[in-house]
Amino acid sequence: GGTQGGDLKRAPQLEMLRGPFRMVGLYDGTTFKECRTGIAWAFADTRAAKVLKEEFVNRKSRQVLVAVDAQFEGAPETLRVFRPVTLLNADSCPG
């Protein structure tokens, strides 16, 4: 006898980890690069993302550190931002 692994195949893969999450990363006007992992995503087309892009353009900087509350969606994966993004007074990741 032994345990069968059949149940594992039916378990959801990453669907339970879609968020929303609080993440801190660098935004360059196009992509958000999360500080801890270095992985970059585009933002889904939402009002919060549009406001962030406008604020970023007004700053005239190369990149800015931001804190976002977002969840993953779609393929290719994008970040859907839920609340107005917090622009932090930095242009590099902490640490």
N, CA, C and O of each residue as an XYZ file, in Angstrom:
380
protein
N       0.810     -1.190      0.000
C       0.000      0.000      0.000
C       0.843      1.238      0.000
O       2.041      1.194      0.281
N       0.212      2.350     -0.317
C       0.878      3.654     -0.321
C      -0.139      4.706     -0.678
O      -1.244      4.392     -1.121
N       0.227      5.931     -0.489
C      -0.713      6.996     -0.812
C      -0.638      7.298     -2.298
O       0.431      7.249     -2.906
N      -1.771      7.605     -2.860
C      -1.799      7.955     -4.273
C      -1.697      9.466     -4.411
O      -2.242     10.212     -3.598
N      -0.994      9.910     -5.448
C      -0.799     11.350     -5.635
C      -1.867     11.994     -6.485
O      -1.717     13.154     -6.869
N      -2.945     11.287     -6.796
C      -3.955     11.829     -7.689
C      -4.580     13.132     -7.213
O      -4.895     14.003     -8.023
N      -4.760     13.270     -5.907
C      -5.400     14.474     -5.407
C      -4.555     15.725     -5.643
O      -5.097     16.821     -5.789
N      -3.254     15.569     -5.682
C      -2.385     16.723     -5.874
C      -2.592     17.374     -7.226
O      -2.474     18.593     -7.350
N      -2.898     16.587     -8.234
C      -3.055     17.141     -9.577
C      -4.283     18.045     -9.672
O      -4.329     18.941    -10.515
N      -5.264     17.820     -8.824
C      -6.479     18.616     -8.895
C      -6.413     19.869     -8.016
O      -7.292     20.727     -8.093
N      -5.397     19.972     -7.202
C      -5.272     21.139     -6.324
C      -4.960     22.374     -7.164
O      -4.192     22.295     -8.122
N      -5.552     23.519     -6.808
C      -5.238     24.739     -7.560
C      -3.757     25.069     -7.421
O      -3.173     24.914     -6.349
N      -3.170     25.517     -8.494
C      -1.737     25.805     -8.494
C      -1.460     27.126     -7.768
O      -1.200     27.131     -6.565
N      -1.514     28.220     -8.485
C      -1.195     29.507     -7.864
C      -2.415     30.396     -7.709
O      -2.296     31.535     -7.259
N      -3.579     29.896     -8.073
C      -4.767     30.743     -8.058
C      -5.038     31.343     -6.679
O      -5.574     32.447     -6.580
N      -4.674     30.631     -5.624
C      -4.943     31.147     -4.287
C      -3.987     32.275     -3.913
O      -4.218     32.963     -2.919
N      -2.932     32.480     -4.674
C      -1.913     33.466     -4.325
C      -1.999     34.713     -5.197
O      -0.983     35.366     -5.434
N      -3.170     35.051     -5.672
C      -3.282     36.140     -6.637
C      -3.426     37.517     -5.966
O      -3.265     38.539     -6.633
N      -3.721     37.557     -4.690
C      -3.724     38.849     -4.023
C      -5.129     39.286     -3.635
O      -6.052     38.473     -3.682
N      -5.320     40.541     -3.254
C      -4.340     41.614     -3.402
C      -3.203     41.559     -2.381
O      -3.361     41.075     -1.260
N      -2.072     42.065     -2.807
C      -0.867     42.132     -1.986
C      -0.401     43.570     -1.900
O      -0.644     44.371     -2.803
N       0.276     43.894     -0.794
C       1.004     45.162     -0.698
C       2.422     44.866     -1.185
O       3.101     43.993     -0.646
N       2.857     45.590     -2.195
C       4.203     45.389     -2.745
C       4.895     46.736     -2.883
O       4.265     47.758     -3.154
N       6.201     46.707     -2.691
C       7.023     47.902     -2.870
C       7.993     47.625     -4.002
O       8.634     46.575     -4.046
N       8.093     48.574     -4.910
C       8.996     48.379     -6.036
C       9.241     49.670     -6.785
O       8.737     50.731     -6.416
N      10.027     49.561     -7.845
C      10.384     50.714     -8.653
C       9.484     50.790     -9.876
O       9.227     49.786    -10.539
N       9.011     51.993    -10.162
C       8.159     52.232    -11.328
C       8.902     53.182    -12.254
O       9.414     54.216    -11.825
N       8.952     52.814    -13.542
C       9.708     53.638    -14.497
C       8.811     54.269    -15.563
O       9.293     54.708    -16.607
N       7.514     54.310    -15.296
C       6.587     54.865    -16.260
C       5.919     53.788    -17.100
O       4.884     54.033    -17.720
N       6.502     52.607    -17.120
C       5.969     51.499    -17.903
C       5.768     50.255    -17.061
O       4.702     49.640    -17.097
N       6.792     49.880    -16.300
C       6.717     48.643    -15.525
C       6.981     48.898    -14.048
O       7.591     49.894    -13.659
N       6.496     47.955    -13.241
C       6.708     47.944    -11.796
C       7.646     46.779    -11.514
O       7.340     45.634    -11.848
N       8.793     47.072    -10.898
C       9.774     46.031    -10.572
C       9.828     45.872     -9.062
O      10.318     46.746     -8.347
N       9.315     44.737     -8.588
C       9.206     44.479     -7.157
C      10.603     44.395     -6.535
O      11.496     43.755     -7.091
N      10.787     45.040     -5.384
C      12.127     45.162     -4.789
C      12.736     43.829     -4.359
O      13.903     43.568     -4.652
N      11.974     42.986     -3.674
C      12.574     41.767     -3.116
C      12.936     40.756     -4.184
O      13.982     40.114     -4.096
N      12.083     40.601     -5.198
C      12.317     39.558     -6.200
C      12.997     40.068     -7.456
O      13.640     39.301     -8.172
N      12.860     41.365     -7.729
C      13.394     41.912     -8.972
C      12.539     41.587    -10.188
O      12.935     41.880    -11.316
N      11.364     40.981     -9.972
C      10.471     40.637    -11.077
C       9.660     41.871    -11.465
O       9.198     42.620    -10.604
N       9.493     42.071    -12.772
C       8.782     43.248    -13.276
C       7.471     42.851    -13.938
O       7.378     41.820    -14.603
N       6.463     43.688    -13.743
C       5.151     43.507    -14.367
C       4.673     44.832    -14.922
O       5.079     45.896    -14.456
N       3.809     44.764    -15.920
C       3.071     45.942    -16.364
C       1.821     46.053    -15.495
O       1.358     45.062    -14.930
N       1.281     47.261    -15.395
C       0.031     47.461    -14.678
C      -1.136     47.257    -15.633
O      -1.063     47.636    -16.802
N      -2.211     46.658    -15.134
C      -3.461     46.607    -15.894
C      -3.962     48.044    -16.051
O      -3.615     48.927    -15.266
N      -4.768     48.256    -17.064
C      -5.253     49.595    -17.384
C      -6.387     49.987    -16.441
O      -7.559     49.741    -16.728
N      -6.026     50.598    -15.314
C      -7.018     51.027    -14.330
C      -6.846     52.515    -14.060
O      -5.841     53.115    -14.439
N      -7.833     53.096    -13.406
C      -7.751     54.518    -13.050
C      -6.525     54.784    -12.168
O      -5.808     55.762    -12.383
N      -6.284     53.918    -11.181
C      -5.133     54.110    -10.290
C      -3.827     54.079    -11.073
O      -2.910     54.849    -10.784
N      -3.736     53.192    -12.066
C      -2.512     53.107    -12.882
C      -2.338     54.364    -13.740
O      -1.219     54.844    -13.923
N      -3.440     54.892    -14.263
C      -3.365     56.127    -15.071
C      -2.897     57.302    -14.233
O      -2.062     58.096    -14.664
N      -3.457     57.405    -13.006
C      -3.062     58.493    -12.106
C      -1.573     58.381    -11.774
O      -0.862     59.385    -11.764
N      -1.104     57.168    -11.504
C       0.317     56.968    -11.206
C       1.175     57.433    -12.374
O       2.164     58.137    -12.174
N       0.804     57.045    -13.590
C       1.599     57.430    -14.763
C       1.656     58.959    -14.893
O       2.713     59.515    -15.189
N       0.528     59.632    -14.676
C       0.505     61.103    -14.745
C       1.420     61.712    -13.682
O       2.184     62.634    -13.969
N       1.340     61.194    -12.458
C       2.193     61.714    -11.384
C       3.664     61.469    -11.699
O       4.513     62.320    -11.435
N       3.959     60.294    -12.269
C       5.338     59.952    -12.603
C       5.890     60.908    -13.654
O       7.011     61.399    -13.524
N       5.103     61.171    -14.698
C       5.538     62.072    -15.771
C       5.833     63.462    -15.198
O       6.802     64.111    -15.593
N       4.990     63.909    -14.266
C       5.182     65.233    -13.667
C       6.454     65.313    -12.832
O       7.012     66.397    -12.664
N       6.915     64.195    -12.314
C       8.125     64.179    -11.480
C       9.397     64.314    -12.302
O      10.419     64.769    -11.788
N       9.347     63.926    -13.569
C      10.497     64.007    -14.466
C      11.718     63.258    -13.919
O      12.851     63.721    -14.055
N      11.479     62.106    -13.304
C      12.596     61.296    -12.828
C      12.638     59.995    -13.614
O      11.675     59.639    -14.293
N      13.745     59.296    -13.519
C      13.938     58.058    -14.279
C      13.110     56.917    -13.702
O      12.554     56.103    -14.438
N      13.037     56.870    -12.386
C      12.222     55.857    -11.708
C      11.893     56.359    -10.320
O      12.561     57.246     -9.789
N      10.847     55.776     -9.732
C      10.421     56.187     -8.400
C      10.005     54.943     -7.627
O       9.466     53.991     -8.190
N      10.269     54.972     -6.324
C       9.852     53.875     -5.448
C       8.379     54.074     -5.105
O       7.972     55.155     -4.679
N       7.579     53.012     -5.296
C       6.149     53.093     -5.021
C       5.701     51.904     -4.188
O       6.319     50.840     -4.218
N       4.618     52.098     -3.443
C       3.955     51.012     -2.720
C       2.582     50.837     -3.347
O       1.832     51.804     -3.479
N       2.245     49.606     -3.736
C       0.968     49.345     -4.396
C       0.208     48.240     -3.677
O       0.803     47.336     -3.091
N      -1.105     48.326     -3.733
C      -1.992     47.232     -3.342
C      -2.577     46.710     -4.642
O      -3.398     47.379     -5.270
N      -2.156     45.512     -5.050
C      -2.533     45.014     -6.365
C      -2.699     43.501     -6.331
O      -2.253     42.828     -5.402
N      -3.349     42.987     -7.365
C      -3.438     41.541     -7.521
C      -3.032     41.183     -8.944
O      -3.101     42.010     -9.853
N      -2.609     39.936     -9.118
C      -2.206     39.440    -10.428
C      -3.433     39.030    -11.218
O      -4.406     38.520    -10.663
N      -3.373     39.261    -12.525
C      -4.462     38.798    -13.383
C      -3.957     38.606    -14.795
O      -2.969     39.210    -15.211
N      -4.668     37.741    -15.533
C      -4.450     37.610    -16.960
C      -3.216     36.845    -17.366
O      -2.442     36.378    -16.530
N      -3.050     36.729    -18.665
C      -1.874     36.116    -19.277
C      -1.618     36.855    -20.585
O      -2.482     36.830    -21.462
N      -0.485     37.505    -20.755
C       0.597     37.611    -19.771
C       0.129     38.359    -18.519
O      -0.759     39.209    -18.576
N       0.741     38.023    -17.412
C       0.306     38.512    -16.117
C       0.520     40.015    -15.978
O       1.585     40.536    -16.308
N      -0.503     40.700    -15.487
C      -0.388     42.115    -15.170
C      -0.795     42.314    -13.720
O      -1.382     41.428    -13.099
N      -0.479     43.480    -13.193
C      -0.894     43.848    -11.842
C      -2.073     44.792    -11.927
O      -1.989     45.834    -12.578
N      -3.177     44.441    -11.274
C      -4.331     45.335    -11.193
C      -4.244     46.072     -9.861
O      -4.328     45.464     -8.794
N      -4.073     47.387     -9.941
C      -3.911     48.223     -8.764
C      -5.286     48.600     -8.216
O      -6.168     49.007     -8.972
N      -5.470     48.463     -6.899
C      -6.771     48.700     -6.281
C      -6.956     50.095     -5.725
O      -8.039     50.665     -5.855
N      -5.947     50.652     -5.119
C      -6.073     51.961     -4.493
C      -5.039     52.884     -5.111
O      -4.115     52.420     -5.780
N      -5.182     54.181     -4.896
C      -4.135     55.082     -5.380
C      -2.767     54.618     -4.876
O      -2.608     54.224     -3.721
N      -1.816     54.677     -5.753
C      -0.462     54.214     -5.445
C       0.243     55.241     -4.577
O       0.090     56.445     -4.785
N       1.017     54.771     -3.602
C       1.793     55.657     -2.744
C       3.175     55.850     -3.351
O       3.941     54.896     -3.483
N       3.493     57.089     -3.721
C       4.834     57.404     -4.216
C       5.714     57.691     -3.008
O       5.408     58.563     -2.195
N       6.802     56.952     -2.902
C       7.717     57.124     -1.767
C       8.856     58.043     -2.191
O       9.191     58.122     -3.373
N       9.439     58.723     -1.240
C      10.487     59.690     -1.565
C      11.823     58.998     -1.767
O      12.755     59.192     -0.986
N      11.915     58.188     -2.817
C      13.147     57.469     -3.098
C      13.143     57.070     -4.562
O      12.093     57.021     -5.202
N      14.332     56.786     -5.086
C      14.417     56.307     -6.468
C      15.167     54.977     -6.549
O      15.619     54.568     -7.619
N      15.293     54.307     -5.391
C      15.893     52.965     -5.380
C      15.259     52.168     -4.250
O      14.667     52.729     -3.328
N      15.394     50.845     -4.338
C      14.810     49.974     -3.318
C      15.532     50.146     -1.992
O      16.737     50.398     -1.983
N      14.824     50.016     -0.864
C      15.477     50.106      0.439
C      16.456     48.944      0.640
O      16.285     47.865      0.071
N      17.454     49.179      1.436
C      18.384     48.111      1.722
C      19.731     48.491      1.240
O      20.679     47.718      1.385
